[in-house]
Amino acid sequence: MAFVKALNASELPAGAVKCVALQGKKIAIFNVDGQYLAIDDTCSHEEASLSEGTTIKEGDRCAVECPEHGARFDLRTGKNLTLPATRPVKAYALREVNGVLEVEI
């Protein structure tokens, strides 16, 4: 596994999310209050794009709600938090190097 350039941090202001294609994978990158988090973009329940969902911050928990059927996923771990999703999505390690966001694939 290696870190791959995804986008410049300046392209993702606080509260924003962007879907990027890296090595054949669609990955959603979130900026939650200055913390960058990355998960698979495709919901494990249906073929919906999680980057088009609603980002939710409740205390220390950061999640995204799928725009299709409302399943929620933890942005740090990819764990499915609510039905109808019964499987998690992959979470990716992400780092910022000299203003560039890199995802470990």
Jmol script that loads the backbone (N, CA, C; Angstrom):
load data "model"
ATOM      1  N   MET A   1       0.838  -1.176   0.000  1.00  0.00           N
ATOM      2  CA  MET A   1       0.000   0.000   0.000  1.00  0.00           C
ATOM      3  C   MET A   1       0.884   1.240   0.000  1.00  0.00           C
ATOM      4  N   ALA A   2       0.405   2.253  -0.700  1.00  0.00           N
ATOM      5  CA  ALA A   2       1.171   3.493  -0.807  1.00  0.00           C
ATOM      6  C   ALA A   2       0.221   4.680  -0.802  1.00  0.00           C
ATOM      7  N   PHE A   3       0.735   5.831  -0.407  1.00  0.00           N
ATOM      8  CA  PHE A   3      -0.058   7.052  -0.447  1.00  0.00           C
ATOM      9  C   PHE A   3      -0.054   7.610  -1.862  1.00  0.00           C
ATOM     10  N   VAL A   4      -1.249   8.035  -2.321  1.00  0.00           N
ATOM     11  CA  VAL A   4      -1.451   8.549  -3.665  1.00  0.00           C
ATOM     12  C   VAL A   4      -2.047   9.947  -3.558  1.00  0.00           C
ATOM     13  N   LYS A   5      -1.545  10.880  -4.365  1.00  0.00           N
ATOM     14  CA  LYS A   5      -2.079  12.243  -4.357  1.00  0.00           C
ATOM     15  C   LYS A   5      -3.549  12.221  -4.767  1.00  0.00           C
ATOM     16  N   ALA A   6      -4.382  12.894  -3.946  1.00  0.00           N
ATOM     17  CA  ALA A   6      -5.813  12.958  -4.232  1.00  0.00           C
ATOM     18  C   ALA A   6      -6.216  14.342  -4.727  1.00  0.00           C
ATOM     19  N   LEU A   7      -5.852  15.381  -3.989  1.00  0.00           N
ATOM     20  CA  LEU A   7      -6.178  16.755  -4.362  1.00  0.00           C
ATOM     21  C   LEU A   7      -5.454  17.710  -3.443  1.00  0.00           C
ATOM     22  N   ASN A   8      -5.445  18.980  -3.805  1.00  0.00           N
ATOM     23  CA  ASN A   8      -4.853  20.000  -2.954  1.00  0.00           C
ATOM     24  C   ASN A   8      -5.817  20.316  -1.814  1.00  0.00           C
ATOM     25  N   ALA A   9      -5.291  20.487  -0.614  1.00  0.00           N
ATOM     26  CA  ALA A   9      -6.128  20.788   0.544  1.00  0.00           C
ATOM     27  C   ALA A   9      -6.945  22.058   0.319  1.00  0.00           C
ATOM     28  N   SER A  10      -6.418  23.000  -0.441  1.00  0.00           N
ATOM     29  CA  SER A  10      -7.132  24.253  -0.711  1.00  0.00           C
ATOM     30  C   SER A  10      -8.423  24.032  -1.504  1.00  0.00           C
ATOM     31  N   GLU A  11      -8.550  22.884  -2.160  1.00  0.00           N
ATOM     32  CA  GLU A  11      -9.754  22.556  -2.923  1.00  0.00           C
ATOM     33  C   GLU A  11     -10.884  22.029  -2.038  1.00  0.00           C
ATOM     34  N   LEU A  12     -10.607  21.831  -0.745  1.00  0.00           N
ATOM     35  CA  LEU A  12     -11.581  21.225   0.153  1.00  0.00           C
ATOM     36  C   LEU A  12     -11.700  22.050   1.442  1.00  0.00           C
ATOM     37  N   PRO A  13     -12.440  23.146   1.404  1.00  0.00           N
ATOM     38  CA  PRO A  13     -12.592  23.977   2.607  1.00  0.00           C
ATOM     39  C   PRO A  13     -13.389  23.243   3.694  1.00  0.00           C
ATOM     40  N   ALA A  14     -13.340  23.748   4.905  1.00  0.00           N
ATOM     41  CA  ALA A  14     -14.067  23.145   6.030  1.00  0.00           C
ATOM     42  C   ALA A  14     -15.537  22.964   5.670  1.00  0.00           C
ATOM     43  N   GLY A  15     -16.062  21.783   5.952  1.00  0.00           N
ATOM     44  CA  GLY A  15     -17.455  21.468   5.673  1.00  0.00           C
ATOM     45  C   GLY A  15     -17.704  20.888   4.294  1.00  0.00           C
ATOM     46  N   ALA A  16     -16.679  20.852   3.462  1.00  0.00           N
ATOM     47  CA  ALA A  16     -16.835  20.377   2.085  1.00  0.00           C
ATOM     48  C   ALA A  16     -16.513  18.887   1.979  1.00  0.00           C
ATOM     49  N   VAL A  17     -16.969  18.297   0.882  1.00  0.00           N
ATOM     50  CA  VAL A  17     -16.675  16.902   0.556  1.00  0.00           C
ATOM     51  C   VAL A  17     -16.466  16.827  -0.949  1.00  0.00           C
ATOM     52  N   LYS A  18     -15.572  15.946  -1.356  1.00  0.00           N
ATOM     53  CA  LYS A  18     -15.291  15.789  -2.783  1.00  0.00           C
ATOM     54  C   LYS A  18     -15.041  14.318  -3.073  1.00  0.00           C
ATOM     55  N   CYS A  19     -15.569  13.860  -4.203  1.00  0.00           N
ATOM     56  CA  CYS A  19     -15.330  12.499  -4.660  1.00  0.00           C
ATOM     57  C   CYS A  19     -14.164  12.523  -5.643  1.00  0.00           C
ATOM     58  N   VAL A  20     -13.190  11.644  -5.430  1.00  0.00           N
ATOM     59  CA  VAL A  20     -12.049  11.534  -6.340  1.00  0.00           C
ATOM     60  C   VAL A  20     -11.934  10.084  -6.801  1.00  0.00           C
ATOM     61  N   ALA A  21     -11.409   9.898  -7.989  1.00  0.00           N
ATOM     62  CA  ALA A  21     -11.146   8.562  -8.520  1.00  0.00           C
ATOM     63  C   ALA A  21      -9.653   8.302  -8.415  1.00  0.00           C
ATOM     64  N   LEU A  22      -9.299   7.264  -7.668  1.00  0.00           N
ATOM     65  CA  LEU A  22      -7.899   6.905  -7.481  1.00  0.00           C
ATOM     66  C   LEU A  22      -7.732   5.407  -7.702  1.00  0.00           C
ATOM     67  N   GLN A  23      -6.907   5.053  -8.647  1.00  0.00           N
ATOM     68  CA  GLN A  23      -6.609   3.651  -8.954  1.00  0.00           C
ATOM     69  C   GLN A  23      -7.886   2.810  -9.075  1.00  0.00           C
ATOM     70  N   GLY A  24      -8.858   3.342  -9.813  1.00  0.00           N
ATOM     71  CA  GLY A  24     -10.088   2.621 -10.079  1.00  0.00           C
ATOM     72  C   GLY A  24     -11.097   2.624  -8.945  1.00  0.00           C
ATOM     73  N   LYS A  25     -10.830   3.367  -7.880  1.00  0.00           N
ATOM     74  CA  LYS A  25     -11.746   3.437  -6.740  1.00  0.00           C
ATOM     75  C   LYS A  25     -12.321   4.841  -6.629  1.00  0.00           C
ATOM     76  N   LYS A  26     -13.616   4.939  -6.296  1.00  0.00           N
ATOM     77  CA  LYS A  26     -14.238   6.222  -6.021  1.00  0.00           C
ATOM     78  C   LYS A  26     -14.169   6.439  -4.513  1.00  0.00           C
ATOM     79  N   ILE A  27     -13.487   7.512  -4.112  1.00  0.00           N
ATOM     80  CA  ILE A  27     -13.262   7.780  -2.694  1.00  0.00           C
ATOM     81  C   ILE A  27     -13.812   9.161  -2.353  1.00  0.00           C
ATOM     82  N   ALA A  28     -14.587   9.223  -1.277  1.00  0.00           N
ATOM     83  CA  ALA A  28     -15.134  10.485  -0.789  1.00  0.00           C
ATOM     84  C   ALA A  28     -14.194  11.022   0.286  1.00  0.00           C
ATOM     85  N   ILE A  29     -13.752  12.277   0.089  1.00  0.00           N
ATOM     86  CA  ILE A  29     -12.877  12.919   1.061  1.00  0.00           C
ATOM     87  C   ILE A  29     -13.652  14.064   1.703  1.00  0.00           C
ATOM     88  N   PHE A  30     -13.719  14.054   3.029  1.00  0.00           N
ATOM     89  CA  PHE A  30     -14.476  15.023   3.809  1.00  0.00           C
ATOM     90  C   PHE A  30     -13.532  15.926   4.591  1.00  0.00           C
ATOM     91  N   ASN A  31     -13.892  17.192   4.731  1.00  0.00           N
ATOM     92  CA  ASN A  31     -13.198  18.107   5.631  1.00  0.00           C
ATOM     93  C   ASN A  31     -14.191  18.457   6.731  1.00  0.00           C
ATOM     94  N   VAL A  32     -14.009  17.849   7.890  1.00  0.00           N
ATOM     95  CA  VAL A  32     -14.894  18.087   9.027  1.00  0.00           C
ATOM     96  C   VAL A  32     -14.121  18.917  10.044  1.00  0.00           C
ATOM     97  N   ASP A  33     -14.420  20.216  10.068  1.00  0.00           N
ATOM     98  CA  ASP A  33     -13.748  21.146  10.997  1.00  0.00           C
ATOM     99  C   ASP A  33     -12.226  21.060  10.897  1.00  0.00           C
ATOM    100  N   GLY A  34     -11.701  20.954   9.685  1.00  0.00           N
ATOM    101  CA  GLY A  34     -10.256  20.920   9.481  1.00  0.00           C
ATOM    102  C   GLY A  34      -9.641  19.537   9.560  1.00  0.00           C
ATOM    103  N   GLN A  35     -10.444  18.527   9.856  1.00  0.00           N
ATOM    104  CA  GLN A  35      -9.949  17.148   9.881  1.00  0.00           C
ATOM    105  C   GLN A  35     -10.368  16.477   8.583  1.00  0.00           C
ATOM    106  N   TYR A  36      -9.409  15.910   7.879  1.00  0.00           N
ATOM    107  CA  TYR A  36      -9.680  15.246   6.605  1.00  0.00           C
ATOM    108  C   TYR A  36      -9.912  13.760   6.844  1.00  0.00           C
ATOM    109  N   LEU A  37     -11.000  13.234   6.252  1.00  0.00           N
ATOM    110  CA  LEU A  37     -11.374  11.829   6.416  1.00  0.00           C
ATOM    111  C   LEU A  37     -11.767  11.268   5.055  1.00  0.00           C
ATOM    112  N   ALA A  38     -11.458   9.992   4.811  1.00  0.00           N
ATOM    113  CA  ALA A  38     -11.728   9.389   3.507  1.00  0.00           C
ATOM    114  C   ALA A  38     -12.356   8.011   3.664  1.00  0.00           C
ATOM    115  N   ILE A  39     -13.447   7.789   2.889  1.00  0.00           N
ATOM    116  CA  ILE A  39     -14.118   6.487   2.855  1.00  0.00           C
ATOM    117  C   ILE A  39     -14.506   6.182   1.406  1.00  0.00           C
ATOM    118  N   ASP A  40     -14.873   4.916   1.150  1.00  0.00           N
ATOM    119  CA  ASP A  40     -15.420   4.589  -0.167  1.00  0.00           C
ATOM    120  C   ASP A  40     -16.620   5.481  -0.431  1.00  0.00           C
ATOM    121  N   ASP A  41     -16.780   5.915  -1.663  1.00  0.00           N
ATOM    122  CA  ASP A  41     -17.883   6.816  -2.007  1.00  0.00           C
ATOM    123  C   ASP A  41     -19.207   6.085  -2.186  1.00  0.00           C
ATOM    124  N   THR A  42     -19.173   4.793  -2.445  1.00  0.00           N
ATOM    125  CA  THR A  42     -20.392   4.055  -2.752  1.00  0.00           C
ATOM    126  C   THR A  42     -20.958   3.382  -1.510  1.00  0.00           C
ATOM    127  N   CYS A  43     -22.222   3.647  -1.230  1.00  0.00           N
ATOM    128  CA  CYS A  43     -22.935   3.050  -0.100  1.00  0.00           C
ATOM    129  C   CYS A  43     -22.922   1.529  -0.227  1.00  0.00           C
ATOM    130  N   SER A  44     -22.756   0.844   0.900  1.00  0.00           N
ATOM    131  CA  SER A  44     -22.749  -0.624   0.870  1.00  0.00           C
ATOM    132  C   SER A  44     -24.156  -1.211   0.733  1.00  0.00           C
ATOM    133  N   HIS A  45     -25.183  -0.405   0.886  1.00  0.00           N
ATOM    134  CA  HIS A  45     -26.568  -0.878   0.750  1.00  0.00           C
ATOM    135  C   HIS A  45     -27.052  -0.777  -0.687  1.00  0.00           C
ATOM    136  N   GLU A  46     -26.818   0.368  -1.308  1.00  0.00           N
ATOM    137  CA  GLU A  46     -27.236   0.619  -2.685  1.00  0.00           C
ATOM    138  C   GLU A  46     -26.087   1.324  -3.400  1.00  0.00           C
ATOM    139  N   GLU A  47     -26.238   1.594  -4.637  1.00  0.00           N
ATOM    140  CA  GLU A  47     -25.186   2.225  -5.431  1.00  0.00           C
ATOM    141  C   GLU A  47     -25.226   3.749  -5.340  1.00  0.00           C
ATOM    142  N   ALA A  48     -25.497   4.298  -4.185  1.00  0.00           N
ATOM    143  CA  ALA A  48     -25.594   5.744  -4.004  1.00  0.00           C
ATOM    144  C   ALA A  48     -24.230   6.325  -3.662  1.00  0.00           C
ATOM    145  N   SER A  49     -24.020   7.581  -4.055  1.00  0.00           N
ATOM    146  CA  SER A  49     -22.776   8.287  -3.784  1.00  0.00           C
ATOM    147  C   SER A  49     -22.833   8.940  -2.406  1.00  0.00           C
ATOM    148  N   LEU A  50     -21.947   8.509  -1.506  1.00  0.00           N
ATOM    149  CA  LEU A  50     -21.930   9.071  -0.160  1.00  0.00           C
ATOM    150  C   LEU A  50     -21.443  10.516  -0.140  1.00  0.00           C
ATOM    151  N   SER A  51     -20.667  10.914  -1.147  1.00  0.00           N
ATOM    152  CA  SER A  51     -20.212  12.310  -1.193  1.00  0.00           C
ATOM    153  C   SER A  51     -21.371  13.258  -1.465  1.00  0.00           C
ATOM    154  N   GLU A  52     -22.506  12.725  -1.895  1.00  0.00           N
ATOM    155  CA  GLU A  52     -23.706  13.535  -2.116  1.00  0.00           C
ATOM    156  C   GLU A  52     -24.632  13.512  -0.905  1.00  0.00           C
ATOM    157  N   GLY A  53     -24.219  12.820   0.163  1.00  0.00           N
ATOM    158  CA  GLY A  53     -25.019  12.714   1.375  1.00  0.00           C
ATOM    159  C   GLY A  53     -24.803  13.889   2.309  1.00  0.00           C
ATOM    160  N   THR A  54     -25.375  13.781   3.500  1.00  0.00           N
ATOM    161  CA  THR A  54     -25.290  14.827   4.518  1.00  0.00           C
ATOM    162  C   THR A  54     -24.244  14.447   5.552  1.00  0.00           C
ATOM    163  N   THR A  55     -23.301  15.355   5.796  1.00  0.00           N
ATOM    164  CA  THR A  55     -22.295  15.129   6.827  1.00  0.00           C
ATOM    165  C   THR A  55     -22.894  15.502   8.176  1.00  0.00           C
ATOM    166  N   ILE A  56     -22.683  14.632   9.163  1.00  0.00           N
ATOM    167  CA  ILE A  56     -23.254  14.825  10.491  1.00  0.00           C
ATOM    168  C   ILE A  56     -22.131  14.789  11.523  1.00  0.00           C
ATOM    169  N   LYS A  57     -22.096  15.804  12.385  1.00  0.00           N
ATOM    170  CA  LYS A  57     -21.123  15.820  13.471  1.00  0.00           C
ATOM    171  C   LYS A  57     -21.904  15.887  14.770  1.00  0.00           C
ATOM    172  N   GLU A  58     -21.764  14.848  15.588  1.00  0.00           N
ATOM    173  CA  GLU A  58     -22.439  14.761  16.877  1.00  0.00           C
ATOM    174  C   GLU A  58     -21.391  14.451  17.930  1.00  0.00           C
ATOM    175  N   GLY A  59     -20.990  15.476  18.686  1.00  0.00           N
ATOM    176  CA  GLY A  59     -19.922  15.269  19.665  1.00  0.00           C
ATOM    177  C   GLY A  59     -18.635  14.915  18.950  1.00  0.00           C
ATOM    178  N   ASP A  60     -18.045  13.781  19.327  1.00  0.00           N
ATOM    179  CA  ASP A  60     -16.799  13.324  18.695  1.00  0.00           C
ATOM    180  C   ASP A  60     -17.057  12.501  17.436  1.00  0.00           C
ATOM    181  N   ARG A  61     -18.305  12.139  17.183  1.00  0.00           N
ATOM    182  CA  ARG A  61     -18.626  11.275  16.046  1.00  0.00           C
ATOM    183  C   ARG A  61     -18.842  12.097  14.783  1.00  0.00           C
ATOM    184  N   CYS A  62     -18.236  11.644  13.700  1.00  0.00           N
ATOM    185  CA  CYS A  62     -18.443  12.232  12.373  1.00  0.00           C
ATOM    186  C   CYS A  62     -19.040  11.134  11.505  1.00  0.00           C
ATOM    187  N   ALA A  63     -20.122  11.448  10.827  1.00  0.00           N
ATOM    188  CA  ALA A  63     -20.789  10.443   9.996  1.00  0.00           C
ATOM    189  C   ALA A  63     -21.306  11.094   8.726  1.00  0.00           C
ATOM    190  N   VAL A  64     -21.685  10.240   7.792  1.00  0.00           N
ATOM    191  CA  VAL A  64     -22.362  10.707   6.581  1.00  0.00           C
ATOM    192  C   VAL A  64     -23.644   9.899   6.448  1.00  0.00           C
ATOM    193  N   GLU A  65     -24.696  10.586   6.030  1.00  0.00           N
ATOM    194  CA  GLU A  65     -25.974   9.925   5.795  1.00  0.00           C
ATOM    195  C   GLU A  65     -26.169   9.771   4.298  1.00  0.00           C
ATOM    196  N   CYS A  66     -26.393   8.545   3.854  1.00  0.00           N
ATOM    197  CA  CYS A  66     -26.593   8.248   2.440  1.00  0.00           C
ATOM    198  C   CYS A  66     -27.820   8.992   1.916  1.00  0.00           C
ATOM    199  N   PRO A  67     -27.701   9.611   0.736  1.00  0.00           N
ATOM    200  CA  PRO A  67     -28.822  10.371   0.204  1.00  0.00           C
ATOM    201  C   PRO A  67     -29.981   9.515  -0.296  1.00  0.00           C
ATOM    202  N   GLU A  68     -29.760   8.221  -0.508  1.00  0.00           N
ATOM    203  CA  GLU A  68     -30.814   7.349  -1.042  1.00  0.00           C
ATOM    204  C   GLU A  68     -31.776   6.844   0.023  1.00  0.00           C
ATOM    205  N   HIS A  69     -31.240   6.163   1.041  1.00  0.00           N
ATOM    206  CA  HIS A  69     -32.116   5.518   2.023  1.00  0.00           C
ATOM    207  C   HIS A  69     -31.779   5.869   3.466  1.00  0.00           C
ATOM    208  N   GLY A  70     -30.857   6.803   3.676  1.00  0.00           N
ATOM    209  CA  GLY A  70     -30.593   7.300   5.024  1.00  0.00           C
ATOM    210  C   GLY A  70     -29.647   6.488   5.884  1.00  0.00           C
ATOM    211  N   ALA A  71     -28.995   5.472   5.339  1.00  0.00           N
ATOM    212  CA  ALA A  71     -28.013   4.729   6.134  1.00  0.00           C
ATOM    213  C   ALA A  71     -26.880   5.673   6.524  1.00  0.00           C
ATOM    214  N   ARG A  72     -26.365   5.499   7.728  1.00  0.00           N
ATOM    215  CA  ARG A  72     -25.251   6.338   8.190  1.00  0.00           C
ATOM    216  C   ARG A  72     -23.993   5.506   8.366  1.00  0.00           C
ATOM    217  N   PHE A  73     -22.851   6.162   8.056  1.00  0.00           N
ATOM    218  CA  PHE A  73     -21.541   5.525   8.161  1.00  0.00           C
ATOM    219  C   PHE A  73     -20.596   6.423   8.938  1.00  0.00           C
ATOM    220  N   ASP A  74     -19.807   5.831   9.835  1.00  0.00           N
ATOM    221  CA  ASP A  74     -18.792   6.564  10.581  1.00  0.00           C
ATOM    222  C   ASP A  74     -17.685   6.962   9.613  1.00  0.00           C
ATOM    223  N   LEU A  75     -17.313   8.238   9.603  1.00  0.00           N
ATOM    224  CA  LEU A  75     -16.293   8.705   8.658  1.00  0.00           C
ATOM    225  C   LEU A  75     -14.883   8.301   9.067  1.00  0.00           C
ATOM    226  N   ARG A  76     -14.663   7.959  10.326  1.00  0.00           N
ATOM    227  CA  ARG A  76     -13.324   7.551  10.762  1.00  0.00           C
ATOM    228  C   ARG A  76     -13.059   6.074  10.495  1.00  0.00           C
ATOM    229  N   THR A  77     -14.110   5.252  10.626  1.00  0.00           N
ATOM    230  CA  THR A  77     -13.917   3.803  10.534  1.00  0.00           C
ATOM    231  C   THR A  77     -14.627   3.161   9.345  1.00  0.00           C
ATOM    232  N   GLY A  78     -15.633   3.839   8.775  1.00  0.00           N
ATOM    233  CA  GLY A  78     -16.438   3.259   7.710  1.00  0.00           C
ATOM    234  C   GLY A  78     -17.560   2.375   8.224  1.00  0.00           C
ATOM    235  N   LYS A  79     -17.629   2.191   9.551  1.00  0.00           N
ATOM    236  CA  LYS A  79     -18.642   1.313  10.147  1.00  0.00           C
ATOM    237  C   LYS A  79     -20.047   1.803   9.826  1.00  0.00           C
ATOM    238  N   ASN A  80     -20.909   0.853   9.464  1.00  0.00           N
ATOM    239  CA  ASN A  80     -22.313   1.184   9.256  1.00  0.00           C
ATOM    240  C   ASN A  80     -22.940   1.425  10.628  1.00  0.00           C
ATOM    241  N   LEU A  81     -23.658   2.536  10.759  1.00  0.00           N
ATOM    242  CA  LEU A  81     -24.239   2.920  12.045  1.00  0.00           C
ATOM    243  C   LEU A  81     -25.743   2.691  12.104  1.00  0.00           C
ATOM    244  N   THR A  82     -26.406   2.695  10.951  1.00  0.00           N
ATOM    245  CA  THR A  82     -27.860   2.516  10.920  1.00  0.00           C
ATOM    246  C   THR A  82     -28.260   1.661   9.721  1.00  0.00           C
ATOM    247  N   LEU A  83     -29.434   1.094   9.830  1.00  0.00           N
ATOM    248  CA  LEU A  83     -30.028   0.380   8.710  1.00  0.00           C
ATOM    249  C   LEU A  83     -30.495   1.404   7.687  1.00  0.00           C
ATOM    250  N   PRO A  84     -30.619   1.070   6.453  1.00  0.00           N
ATOM    251  CA  PRO A  84     -30.645  -0.287   5.925  1.00  0.00           C
ATOM    252  C   PRO A  84     -29.274  -0.877   5.609  1.00  0.00           C
ATOM    253  N   ALA A  85     -28.198  -0.140   5.801  1.00  0.00           N
ATOM    254  CA  ALA A  85     -26.864  -0.704   5.533  1.00  0.00           C
ATOM    255  C   ALA A  85     -26.526  -1.738   6.605  1.00  0.00           C
ATOM    256  N   THR A  86     -26.067  -2.902   6.174  1.00  0.00           N
ATOM    257  CA  THR A  86     -25.672  -3.950   7.106  1.00  0.00           C
ATOM    258  C   THR A  86     -24.179  -4.255   7.022  1.00  0.00           C
ATOM    259  N   ARG A  87     -23.487  -3.567   6.104  1.00  0.00           N
ATOM    260  CA  ARG A  87     -22.050  -3.760   5.939  1.00  0.00           C
ATOM    261  C   ARG A  87     -21.348  -2.405   5.967  1.00  0.00           C
ATOM    262  N   PRO A  88     -20.127  -2.350   6.472  1.00  0.00           N
ATOM    263  CA  PRO A  88     -19.377  -1.097   6.470  1.00  0.00           C
ATOM    264  C   PRO A  88     -18.856  -0.762   5.072  1.00  0.00           C
ATOM    265  N   VAL A  89     -18.314   0.433   4.944  1.00  0.00           N
ATOM    266  CA  VAL A  89     -17.555   0.818   3.757  1.00  0.00           C
ATOM    267  C   VAL A  89     -16.100   0.949   4.190  1.00  0.00           C
ATOM    268  N   LYS A  90     -15.203   0.900   3.253  1.00  0.00           N
ATOM    269  CA  LYS A  90     -13.779   0.990   3.579  1.00  0.00           C
ATOM    270  C   LYS A  90     -13.416   2.424   3.957  1.00  0.00           C
ATOM    271  N   ALA A  91     -12.653   2.562   5.038  1.00  0.00           N
ATOM    272  CA  ALA A  91     -12.078   3.849   5.436  1.00  0.00           C
ATOM    273  C   ALA A  91     -10.604   3.820   5.040  1.00  0.00           C
ATOM    274  N   TYR A  92     -10.092   4.976   4.633  1.00  0.00           N
ATOM    275  CA  TYR A  92      -8.716   5.075   4.158  1.00  0.00           C
ATOM    276  C   TYR A  92      -7.899   6.009   5.040  1.00  0.00           C
ATOM    277  N   ALA A  93      -6.635   5.647   5.230  1.00  0.00           N
ATOM    278  CA  ALA A  93      -5.706   6.567   5.885  1.00  0.00           C
ATOM    279  C   ALA A  93      -5.477   7.732   4.931  1.00  0.00           C
ATOM    280  N   LEU A  94      -5.371   8.916   5.490  1.00  0.00           N
ATOM    281  CA  LEU A  94      -5.201  10.119   4.679  1.00  0.00           C
ATOM    282  C   LEU A  94      -4.209  11.022   5.393  1.00  0.00           C
ATOM    283  N   ARG A  95      -3.365  11.685   4.645  1.00  0.00           N
ATOM    284  CA  ARG A  95      -2.411  12.621   5.244  1.00  0.00           C
ATOM    285  C   ARG A  95      -2.304  13.857   4.373  1.00  0.00           C
ATOM    286  N   GLU A  96      -1.829  14.935   4.982  1.00  0.00           N
ATOM    287  CA  GLU A  96      -1.579  16.175   4.253  1.00  0.00           C
ATOM    288  C   GLU A  96      -0.072  16.411   4.235  1.00  0.00           C
ATOM    289  N   VAL A  97       0.476  16.576   3.040  1.00  0.00           N
ATOM    290  CA  VAL A  97       1.906  16.822   2.871  1.00  0.00           C
ATOM    291  C   VAL A  97       2.070  18.066   2.009  1.00  0.00           C
ATOM    292  N   ASN A  98       2.604  19.128   2.587  1.00  0.00           N
ATOM    293  CA  ASN A  98       2.831  20.375   1.859  1.00  0.00           C
ATOM    294  C   ASN A  98       1.585  20.852   1.117  1.00  0.00           C
ATOM    295  N   GLY A  99       0.433  20.788   1.799  1.00  0.00           N
ATOM    296  CA  GLY A  99      -0.802  21.283   1.199  1.00  0.00           C
ATOM    297  C   GLY A  99      -1.481  20.320   0.233  1.00  0.00           C
ATOM    298  N   VAL A 100      -0.960  19.095   0.130  1.00  0.00           N
ATOM    299  CA  VAL A 100      -1.552  18.087  -0.761  1.00  0.00           C
ATOM    300  C   VAL A 100      -2.126  16.961   0.091  1.00  0.00           C
ATOM    301  N   LEU A 101      -3.368  16.562  -0.198  1.00  0.00           N
ATOM    302  CA  LEU A 101      -3.983  15.440   0.497  1.00  0.00           C
ATOM    303  C   LEU A 101      -3.649  14.157  -0.243  1.00  0.00           C
ATOM    304  N   GLU A 102      -3.165  13.183   0.512  1.00  0.00           N
ATOM    305  CA  GLU A 102      -2.792  11.887  -0.052  1.00  0.00           C
ATOM    306  C   GLU A 102      -3.557  10.778   0.664  1.00  0.00           C
ATOM    307  N   VAL A 103      -4.062   9.823  -0.099  1.00  0.00           N
ATOM    308  CA  VAL A 103      -4.847   8.706   0.422  1.00  0.00           C
ATOM    309  C   VAL A 103      -4.018   7.433   0.281  1.00  0.00           C
ATOM    310  N   GLU A 104      -4.014   6.618   1.334  1.00  0.00           N
ATOM    311  CA  GLU A 104      -3.296   5.353   1.261  1.00  0.00           C
ATOM    312  C   GLU A 104      -4.173   4.287   0.611  1.00  0.00           C
ATOM    313  N   ILE A 105      -3.678   3.770  -0.523  1.00  0.00           N
ATOM    314  CA  ILE A 105      -4.424   2.755  -1.268  1.00  0.00           C
ATOM    315  C   ILE A 105      -3.582   1.488  -1.353  1.00  0.00           C
TER     316      ILE A 105
END
end "model"
wireframe off; spacefill off
backbone 0.3
color backbone group
